[in-house]
Amino acid sequence: MAETAEALGPQDSALDIATDRAVEACYGDAWDAVRGLLVANAALEEQIAELEARVSTGYARGRVRRIARSG
């Protein structure tokens, strides 16, 4: 894998390292790693929705789009 990481750009190499760490954190189980990342992503999306609700339209000067979210 070292040769592949060297051939890729620095962002790709960092992504490979982060991917390896996520799978290692789940004891090598890729399914658990993906599930954990999806749970973390859902929590982040919830935080974004809460923050968007707190930002006034005037302060954001219309740059914050209100997106209808299901759930």
Secondary structure as UniProt FT lines:
FT   HELIX           2..7
FT   HELIX           10..25
FT   TURN            26..28
FT   HELIX           30..54
FT   HELIX           57..60
FT   TURN            61..62
//
